[in-house]
Amino acid sequence: MKRQKRDRSSVLFNRGFQAGLVGKSRDECPVNVQDLRSHWMSGWREGREAHWNGQSGVSAINSNPSLH
């Protein structure tokens, strides 16, 4: 079975979302390239918002259409 290679921007967004969801600081962004960093930061912002709204784990991922 072939694996579909994901777009790097969506991978970074998803990783940023997960980091924000568990309450990590935005200073923990592992990306230094500005264009790619913006994808991680966008995901982190949405993850923090989900965290503040009381969402966690799978329920947060399933309710966020950006992650599909």
HELIX and SHEET records of a PDB file:
HELIX    1   1 ARG A    8  LEU A   21  1                                  14    
HELIX    2   2 ARG A   26  GLU A   28  5                                   3    
HELIX    3   3 GLN A   34  TRP A   52  1                                  19    
HELIX    4   4 GLY A   57  ASN A   62  1                                   6    
HELIX    5   5 PRO A   65  LEU A   67  5                                   3    
END                                                                             
